[in-house]
Amino acid sequence: MRVVLQRVTEAEVRVGDEVAGAIGPGLVALVGVAGGDDGGDAVALARKTARLRVFPGADGGPERDVLGAGGGVLVVSQLTLLADTRRGNRPSWSPAAPPERARELVEAFAHEVAAHGVPVETGRFGAAMSVHLVNDGPLTILLDSRD
């Protein structure tokens, strides 16, 4: 399971003309699920997401997690994080989990982040989405359950 976290001042995900989810300050979590991933991976990466201290504290250094900073998390499924580009120029999606399993684990991830008291918004699984965000920092971190 891979999660790309981006600290943002604001973000929204749209499906067509409809806003599916939006947050003010917080984190955008782009979530990709691999074939061998399980609920333990979703829980561990969600816990890391909720507890990661990447927001400035009183001295300006990274001292606060997203809840302590008063932020939310926008969770967006992203199959393309599992692209295998080792051969040729056309990505292979074979490392990705089947859609129903991926949906289950993305939802488990979002639920676990919310269980830490963090406000969570989501995109729409399987839909063509547009993500609009203002990256703060910029700060972008990759979490991978295989690391």
Biotite code that builds the C-alpha atoms (Angstrom):
import biotite.structure as struc

atoms = struc.array([
    struc.Atom([0.000, 0.000, 0.000], chain_id="A", res_id=1, res_name="MET", atom_name="CA", element="C"),
    struc.Atom([1.315, 3.413, -0.900], chain_id="A", res_id=2, res_name="ARG", atom_name="CA", element="C"),
    struc.Atom([0.143, 6.765, 0.392], chain_id="A", res_id=3, res_name="VAL", atom_name="CA", element="C"),
    struc.Atom([1.402, 10.081, -0.929], chain_id="A", res_id=4, res_name="VAL", atom_name="CA", element="C"),
    struc.Atom([0.742, 12.808, 1.641], chain_id="A", res_id=5, res_name="LEU", atom_name="CA", element="C"),
    struc.Atom([0.745, 16.454, 0.689], chain_id="A", res_id=6, res_name="GLN", atom_name="CA", element="C"),
    struc.Atom([0.375, 19.170, 3.305], chain_id="A", res_id=7, res_name="ARG", atom_name="CA", element="C"),
    struc.Atom([-2.130, 21.690, 1.972], chain_id="A", res_id=8, res_name="VAL", atom_name="CA", element="C"),
    struc.Atom([-3.750, 24.985, 2.858], chain_id="A", res_id=9, res_name="THR", atom_name="CA", element="C"),
    struc.Atom([-6.873, 23.812, 1.010], chain_id="A", res_id=10, res_name="GLU", atom_name="CA", element="C"),
    struc.Atom([-7.951, 21.006, -1.298], chain_id="A", res_id=11, res_name="ALA", atom_name="CA", element="C"),
    struc.Atom([-10.967, 19.572, -3.038], chain_id="A", res_id=12, res_name="GLU", atom_name="CA", element="C"),
    struc.Atom([-11.741, 16.631, -5.260], chain_id="A", res_id=13, res_name="VAL", atom_name="CA", element="C"),
    struc.Atom([-14.342, 16.935, -8.010], chain_id="A", res_id=14, res_name="ARG", atom_name="CA", element="C"),
    struc.Atom([-16.224, 14.361, -10.021], chain_id="A", res_id=15, res_name="VAL", atom_name="CA", element="C"),
    struc.Atom([-17.439, 16.264, -13.047], chain_id="A", res_id=16, res_name="GLY", atom_name="CA", element="C"),
    struc.Atom([-18.927, 19.515, -11.738], chain_id="A", res_id=17, res_name="ASP", atom_name="CA", element="C"),
    struc.Atom([-19.652, 18.078, -8.282], chain_id="A", res_id=18, res_name="GLU", atom_name="CA", element="C"),
    struc.Atom([-17.375, 18.557, -5.265], chain_id="A", res_id=19, res_name="VAL", atom_name="CA", element="C"),
    struc.Atom([-17.027, 15.074, -3.759], chain_id="A", res_id=20, res_name="ALA", atom_name="CA", element="C"),
    struc.Atom([-14.848, 16.193, -0.831], chain_id="A", res_id=21, res_name="GLY", atom_name="CA", element="C"),
    struc.Atom([-13.057, 19.300, 0.377], chain_id="A", res_id=22, res_name="ALA", atom_name="CA", element="C"),
    struc.Atom([-10.848, 20.395, 3.272], chain_id="A", res_id=23, res_name="ILE", atom_name="CA", element="C"),
    struc.Atom([-9.161, 23.555, 4.459], chain_id="A", res_id=24, res_name="GLY", atom_name="CA", element="C"),
    struc.Atom([-5.690, 23.134, 5.954], chain_id="A", res_id=25, res_name="PRO", atom_name="CA", element="C"),
    struc.Atom([-4.549, 19.547, 6.354], chain_id="A", res_id=26, res_name="GLY", atom_name="CA", element="C"),
    struc.Atom([-3.315, 16.626, 4.297], chain_id="A", res_id=27, res_name="LEU", atom_name="CA", element="C"),
    struc.Atom([-4.280, 15.169, 0.958], chain_id="A", res_id=28, res_name="VAL", atom_name="CA", element="C"),
    struc.Atom([-3.728, 11.398, 1.055], chain_id="A", res_id=29, res_name="ALA", atom_name="CA", element="C"),
    struc.Atom([-3.459, 9.753, -2.361], chain_id="A", res_id=30, res_name="LEU", atom_name="CA", element="C"),
    struc.Atom([-3.895, 6.035, -1.640], chain_id="A", res_id=31, res_name="VAL", atom_name="CA", element="C"),
    struc.Atom([-2.849, 3.121, -3.863], chain_id="A", res_id=32, res_name="GLY", atom_name="CA", element="C"),
    struc.Atom([-3.510, -0.501, -2.904], chain_id="A", res_id=33, res_name="VAL", atom_name="CA", element="C"),
    struc.Atom([-1.309, -3.390, -4.062], chain_id="A", res_id=34, res_name="ALA", atom_name="CA", element="C"),
    struc.Atom([-2.402, -6.968, -4.578], chain_id="A", res_id=35, res_name="GLY", atom_name="CA", element="C"),
    struc.Atom([-0.928, -8.338, -1.356], chain_id="A", res_id=36, res_name="GLY", atom_name="CA", element="C"),
    struc.Atom([-2.117, -5.541, 0.941], chain_id="A", res_id=37, res_name="ASP", atom_name="CA", element="C"),
    struc.Atom([-4.421, -6.221, 3.863], chain_id="A", res_id=38, res_name="ASP", atom_name="CA", element="C"),
    struc.Atom([-6.290, -4.439, 6.631], chain_id="A", res_id=39, res_name="GLY", atom_name="CA", element="C"),
    struc.Atom([-3.155, -4.256, 8.757], chain_id="A", res_id=40, res_name="GLY", atom_name="CA", element="C"),
    struc.Atom([-1.467, -2.157, 6.074], chain_id="A", res_id=41, res_name="ASP", atom_name="CA", element="C"),
    struc.Atom([-4.445, 0.219, 5.956], chain_id="A", res_id=42, res_name="ALA", atom_name="CA", element="C"),
    struc.Atom([-4.481, 0.597, 9.753], chain_id="A", res_id=43, res_name="VAL", atom_name="CA", element="C"),
    struc.Atom([-0.718, 1.128, 10.036], chain_id="A", res_id=44, res_name="ALA", atom_name="CA", element="C"),
    struc.Atom([-0.539, 3.749, 7.279], chain_id="A", res_id=45, res_name="LEU", atom_name="CA", element="C"),
    struc.Atom([-3.657, 5.526, 8.556], chain_id="A", res_id=46, res_name="ALA", atom_name="CA", element="C"),
    struc.Atom([-2.162, 5.670, 12.053], chain_id="A", res_id=47, res_name="ARG", atom_name="CA", element="C"),
    struc.Atom([1.065, 7.075, 10.603], chain_id="A", res_id=48, res_name="LYS", atom_name="CA", element="C"),
    struc.Atom([-0.932, 9.634, 8.591], chain_id="A", res_id=49, res_name="THR", atom_name="CA", element="C"),
    struc.Atom([-2.903, 10.786, 11.638], chain_id="A", res_id=50, res_name="ALA", atom_name="CA", element="C"),
    struc.Atom([0.167, 11.003, 13.897], chain_id="A", res_id=51, res_name="ARG", atom_name="CA", element="C"),
    struc.Atom([2.775, 12.368, 11.488], chain_id="A", res_id=52, res_name="LEU", atom_name="CA", element="C"),
    struc.Atom([4.166, 15.608, 12.913], chain_id="A", res_id=53, res_name="ARG", atom_name="CA", element="C"),
    struc.Atom([4.529, 17.795, 9.832], chain_id="A", res_id=54, res_name="VAL", atom_name="CA", element="C"),
    struc.Atom([2.690, 20.930, 10.957], chain_id="A", res_id=55, res_name="PHE", atom_name="CA", element="C"),
    struc.Atom([4.524, 23.846, 12.561], chain_id="A", res_id=56, res_name="PRO", atom_name="CA", element="C"),
    struc.Atom([4.365, 24.356, 16.302], chain_id="A", res_id=57, res_name="GLY", atom_name="CA", element="C"),
    struc.Atom([5.101, 27.443, 18.395], chain_id="A", res_id=58, res_name="ALA", atom_name="CA", element="C"),
    struc.Atom([8.764, 27.582, 17.317], chain_id="A", res_id=59, res_name="ASP", atom_name="CA", element="C"),
    struc.Atom([7.927, 27.034, 13.640], chain_id="A", res_id=60, res_name="GLY", atom_name="CA", element="C"),
    struc.Atom([9.356, 23.499, 13.533], chain_id="A", res_id=61, res_name="GLY", atom_name="CA", element="C"),
    struc.Atom([7.329, 20.392, 12.673], chain_id="A", res_id=62, res_name="PRO", atom_name="CA", element="C"),
    struc.Atom([5.791, 19.654, 16.071], chain_id="A", res_id=63, res_name="GLU", atom_name="CA", element="C"),
    struc.Atom([2.079, 19.011, 15.466], chain_id="A", res_id=64, res_name="ARG", atom_name="CA", element="C"),
    struc.Atom([0.079, 16.295, 13.755], chain_id="A", res_id=65, res_name="ASP", atom_name="CA", element="C"),
    struc.Atom([-2.924, 17.071, 11.552], chain_id="A", res_id=66, res_name="VAL", atom_name="CA", element="C"),
    struc.Atom([-5.431, 16.963, 14.427], chain_id="A", res_id=67, res_name="LEU", atom_name="CA", element="C"),
    struc.Atom([-3.242, 19.159, 16.626], chain_id="A", res_id=68, res_name="GLY", atom_name="CA", element="C"),
    struc.Atom([-3.023, 21.648, 13.769], chain_id="A", res_id=69, res_name="ALA", atom_name="CA", element="C"),
    struc.Atom([-6.817, 21.710, 13.421], chain_id="A", res_id=70, res_name="GLY", atom_name="CA", element="C"),
    struc.Atom([-6.689, 20.164, 9.966], chain_id="A", res_id=71, res_name="GLY", atom_name="CA", element="C"),
    struc.Atom([-8.465, 17.464, 8.025], chain_id="A", res_id=72, res_name="GLY", atom_name="CA", element="C"),
    struc.Atom([-7.499, 14.721, 5.596], chain_id="A", res_id=73, res_name="VAL", atom_name="CA", element="C"),
    struc.Atom([-8.802, 14.378, 2.048], chain_id="A", res_id=74, res_name="LEU", atom_name="CA", element="C"),
    struc.Atom([-8.481, 10.709, 1.016], chain_id="A", res_id=75, res_name="VAL", atom_name="CA", element="C"),
    struc.Atom([-8.361, 10.009, -2.725], chain_id="A", res_id=76, res_name="VAL", atom_name="CA", element="C"),
    struc.Atom([-7.878, 6.537, -4.213], chain_id="A", res_id=77, res_name="SER", atom_name="CA", element="C"),
    struc.Atom([-5.137, 6.473, -6.826], chain_id="A", res_id=78, res_name="GLN", atom_name="CA", element="C"),
    struc.Atom([-4.469, 3.246, -8.687], chain_id="A", res_id=79, res_name="LEU", atom_name="CA", element="C"),
    struc.Atom([-1.605, 4.867, -10.604], chain_id="A", res_id=80, res_name="THR", atom_name="CA", element="C"),
    struc.Atom([0.620, 4.867, -7.504], chain_id="A", res_id=81, res_name="LEU", atom_name="CA", element="C"),
    struc.Atom([1.110, 1.146, -8.195], chain_id="A", res_id=82, res_name="LEU", atom_name="CA", element="C"),
    struc.Atom([2.311, 1.593, -11.783], chain_id="A", res_id=83, res_name="ALA", atom_name="CA", element="C"),
    struc.Atom([5.119, -0.740, -12.787], chain_id="A", res_id=84, res_name="ASP", atom_name="CA", element="C"),
    struc.Atom([7.306, 1.108, -15.300], chain_id="A", res_id=85, res_name="THR", atom_name="CA", element="C"),
    struc.Atom([10.330, -1.208, -15.315], chain_id="A", res_id=86, res_name="ARG", atom_name="CA", element="C"),
    struc.Atom([9.657, -2.544, -18.815], chain_id="A", res_id=87, res_name="ARG", atom_name="CA", element="C"),
    struc.Atom([8.911, -0.379, -21.802], chain_id="A", res_id=88, res_name="GLY", atom_name="CA", element="C"),
    struc.Atom([7.099, 2.925, -21.805], chain_id="A", res_id=89, res_name="ASN", atom_name="CA", element="C"),
    struc.Atom([3.574, 1.779, -21.024], chain_id="A", res_id=90, res_name="ARG", atom_name="CA", element="C"),
    struc.Atom([2.850, 1.400, -17.294], chain_id="A", res_id=91, res_name="PRO", atom_name="CA", element="C"),
    struc.Atom([1.521, -1.923, -16.093], chain_id="A", res_id=92, res_name="SER", atom_name="CA", element="C"),
    struc.Atom([-1.187, -1.909, -13.436], chain_id="A", res_id=93, res_name="TRP", atom_name="CA", element="C"),
    struc.Atom([-0.721, -5.597, -12.566], chain_id="A", res_id=94, res_name="SER", atom_name="CA", element="C"),
    struc.Atom([0.698, -4.849, -9.081], chain_id="A", res_id=95, res_name="PRO", atom_name="CA", element="C"),
    struc.Atom([-2.581, -3.149, -8.078], chain_id="A", res_id=96, res_name="ALA", atom_name="CA", element="C"),
    struc.Atom([-5.257, -4.914, -6.058], chain_id="A", res_id=97, res_name="ALA", atom_name="CA", element="C"),
    struc.Atom([-8.554, -5.860, -7.724], chain_id="A", res_id=98, res_name="PRO", atom_name="CA", element="C"),
    struc.Atom([-11.057, -2.976, -7.551], chain_id="A", res_id=99, res_name="PRO", atom_name="CA", element="C"),
    struc.Atom([-13.305, -4.367, -4.790], chain_id="A", res_id=100, res_name="GLU", atom_name="CA", element="C"),
    struc.Atom([-10.342, -5.173, -2.544], chain_id="A", res_id=101, res_name="ARG", atom_name="CA", element="C"),
    struc.Atom([-8.799, -1.764, -3.241], chain_id="A", res_id=102, res_name="ALA", atom_name="CA", element="C"),
    struc.Atom([-12.093, -0.027, -2.412], chain_id="A", res_id=103, res_name="ARG", atom_name="CA", element="C"),
    struc.Atom([-12.336, -1.947, 0.864], chain_id="A", res_id=104, res_name="GLU", atom_name="CA", element="C"),
    struc.Atom([-8.812, -0.967, 1.938], chain_id="A", res_id=105, res_name="LEU", atom_name="CA", element="C"),
    struc.Atom([-9.104, 2.694, 0.878], chain_id="A", res_id=106, res_name="VAL", atom_name="CA", element="C"),
    struc.Atom([-12.307, 2.896, 2.925], chain_id="A", res_id=107, res_name="GLU", atom_name="CA", element="C"),
    struc.Atom([-10.584, 1.152, 5.852], chain_id="A", res_id=108, res_name="ALA", atom_name="CA", element="C"),
    struc.Atom([-7.749, 3.686, 5.621], chain_id="A", res_id=109, res_name="PHE", atom_name="CA", element="C"),
    struc.Atom([-10.191, 6.622, 5.687], chain_id="A", res_id=110, res_name="ALA", atom_name="CA", element="C"),
    struc.Atom([-12.162, 5.079, 8.573], chain_id="A", res_id=111, res_name="HIS", atom_name="CA", element="C"),
    struc.Atom([-8.994, 4.541, 10.617], chain_id="A", res_id=112, res_name="GLU", atom_name="CA", element="C"),
    struc.Atom([-7.799, 8.129, 10.088], chain_id="A", res_id=113, res_name="VAL", atom_name="CA", element="C"),
    struc.Atom([-11.235, 9.322, 11.262], chain_id="A", res_id=114, res_name="ALA", atom_name="CA", element="C"),
    struc.Atom([-11.014, 7.011, 14.285], chain_id="A", res_id=115, res_name="ALA", atom_name="CA", element="C"),
    struc.Atom([-8.114, 9.200, 15.464], chain_id="A", res_id=116, res_name="HIS", atom_name="CA", element="C"),
    struc.Atom([-10.514, 12.158, 15.612], chain_id="A", res_id=117, res_name="GLY", atom_name="CA", element="C"),
    struc.Atom([-9.357, 13.694, 12.341], chain_id="A", res_id=118, res_name="VAL", atom_name="CA", element="C"),
    struc.Atom([-12.056, 15.108, 10.027], chain_id="A", res_id=119, res_name="PRO", atom_name="CA", element="C"),
    struc.Atom([-11.959, 13.069, 6.804], chain_id="A", res_id=120, res_name="VAL", atom_name="CA", element="C"),
    struc.Atom([-13.360, 13.791, 3.359], chain_id="A", res_id=121, res_name="GLU", atom_name="CA", element="C"),
    struc.Atom([-13.043, 11.428, 0.394], chain_id="A", res_id=122, res_name="THR", atom_name="CA", element="C"),
    struc.Atom([-13.149, 11.281, -3.338], chain_id="A", res_id=123, res_name="GLY", atom_name="CA", element="C"),
    struc.Atom([-15.303, 8.747, -5.180], chain_id="A", res_id=124, res_name="ARG", atom_name="CA", element="C"),
    struc.Atom([-13.653, 5.388, -5.739], chain_id="A", res_id=125, res_name="PHE", atom_name="CA", element="C"),
    struc.Atom([-13.278, 4.441, -9.396], chain_id="A", res_id=126, res_name="GLY", atom_name="CA", element="C"),
    struc.Atom([-14.488, 7.781, -10.724], chain_id="A", res_id=127, res_name="ALA", atom_name="CA", element="C"),
    struc.Atom([-12.533, 10.137, -12.962], chain_id="A", res_id=128, res_name="ALA", atom_name="CA", element="C"),
    struc.Atom([-11.609, 12.801, -10.420], chain_id="A", res_id=129, res_name="MET", atom_name="CA", element="C"),
    struc.Atom([-9.939, 16.204, -10.490], chain_id="A", res_id=130, res_name="SER", atom_name="CA", element="C"),
    struc.Atom([-7.933, 17.059, -7.402], chain_id="A", res_id=131, res_name="VAL", atom_name="CA", element="C"),
    struc.Atom([-7.341, 20.751, -6.759], chain_id="A", res_id=132, res_name="HIS", atom_name="CA", element="C"),
    struc.Atom([-4.939, 21.653, -3.981], chain_id="A", res_id=133, res_name="LEU", atom_name="CA", element="C"),
    struc.Atom([-2.589, 24.285, -2.691], chain_id="A", res_id=134, res_name="VAL", atom_name="CA", element="C"),
    struc.Atom([0.524, 22.471, -1.480], chain_id="A", res_id=135, res_name="ASN", atom_name="CA", element="C"),
    struc.Atom([1.866, 24.062, 1.697], chain_id="A", res_id=136, res_name="ASP", atom_name="CA", element="C"),
    struc.Atom([5.634, 24.098, 1.957], chain_id="A", res_id=137, res_name="GLY", atom_name="CA", element="C"),
    struc.Atom([5.690, 22.324, -0.410], chain_id="A", res_id=138, res_name="PRO", atom_name="CA", element="C"),
    struc.Atom([5.683, 19.228, 1.761], chain_id="A", res_id=139, res_name="LEU", atom_name="CA", element="C"),
    struc.Atom([5.119, 15.822, 0.167], chain_id="A", res_id=140, res_name="THR", atom_name="CA", element="C"),
    struc.Atom([5.852, 12.480, 1.859], chain_id="A", res_id=141, res_name="ILE", atom_name="CA", element="C"),
    struc.Atom([5.599, 8.918, 0.546], chain_id="A", res_id=142, res_name="LEU", atom_name="CA", element="C"),
    struc.Atom([4.452, 6.203, 2.948], chain_id="A", res_id=143, res_name="LEU", atom_name="CA", element="C"),
    struc.Atom([4.815, 2.608, 1.764], chain_id="A", res_id=144, res_name="ASP", atom_name="CA", element="C"),
    struc.Atom([3.699, -0.454, 3.711], chain_id="A", res_id=145, res_name="SER", atom_name="CA", element="C"),
    struc.Atom([6.650, -2.389, 2.258], chain_id="A", res_id=146, res_name="ARG", atom_name="CA", element="C"),
    struc.Atom([9.200, -0.070, 3.859], chain_id="A", res_id=147, res_name="ASP", atom_name="CA", element="C"),
])
